[in-house]
Amino acid sequence: MNKTELIDHIAQSADLSKASAARALEAAIDGITESLRAGESVSLVGFGSFVVGTRAARSGRNPRTGATINISAAKVPKFRAGKGLKDAIN
């Protein structure tokens, strides 16, 4: 399912117009993004949690030249599935 199909599903399930469903989805994504940017986690009970993790600095190899390069530390978004989502899939 891609974003357009998700908007169609939201519109049909919630009896909204596609434009309203698109705005609602964008607002949800923006809210999650802003919270993660601020270093907060977002928990959706029964679905899962979005958290910010850290990746340590490390050395890597340029596949084209074989030269060693330094890869800087970074913050990365992570998703942990909740029990409700796991049960729905299995």
N, C-alpha and C positions, 0 to 999 in steps of 0.2 A: 504494500500500500504506500503510495506517495502522498505528498501534501495535498494535492488536488482531490484525490480520492478520500482522504481523511476529512477535508472540508465538506465534501458531498455527504459523507456518512454523518457528520455532526449536524448538518442542515436537516437531513432526513430524520434522524433520531430525535432531535430537539425541536422539530417543527419550526425551524428558522429559515430565513432566506440564506442563500449562499454567501452573500456579502456580509451578513451578520455573523455567520459561522466563521468566515475568514477573519473578521475583526476579533472575534472571541479567541480563536486559535492564536493569532498574532499576539494578542494581549497576554495569553497564558505563556507563550514562548518568551516574550519580553520580560515578564515577571520572573520567570525561572532564571533567565540570563542575568538580570540585574541582581538577583539574590546571590547567584554564584559569583558574580563579579565582586560583590561586597564581602565574599568569603563565607557566606551563610549556606547552610544546606536547605534543601526543599524536600519535605516529606509528604507524600500523598498516601495516606493510610490505605492499605490493601493493594496498592499499585507498586510503589517503590520510592526510593530516595535518590535525589541528585546531590552529589557532594563534590567538593573541590579537593583533588589530590595533588601531590607534588611529585615531580620527577627530578631526580638528582642530576647534577651535571655529570657528563661522562665523555669519554673519547670514543670516536667512531671512525669509520673508514669511508672515504669517498670511493664509491664503486667504479667511477670512471677512471680515476687516476691511481687509486690505491693509497693515496696519501692519508695520513692520520689527521683528523680534524677534531676540534673541541666542540661538543654540543652543550649549550648552556642549560641551566636548570629551568624548569617550566612548571606552571600550574596547569593541570589537566582536569576536565570534567569527567566524572564517573557516575554511572548509574548502578544502583543495587536494587534488584527486583524484590518486591515484597512477597509475602506468603500468598496473598490472594492472587497475584499474577502467576506465581509458580503453580498454584493449584489449578488455575484455569487452563494452563497449558498442558499440564500432565493429566 
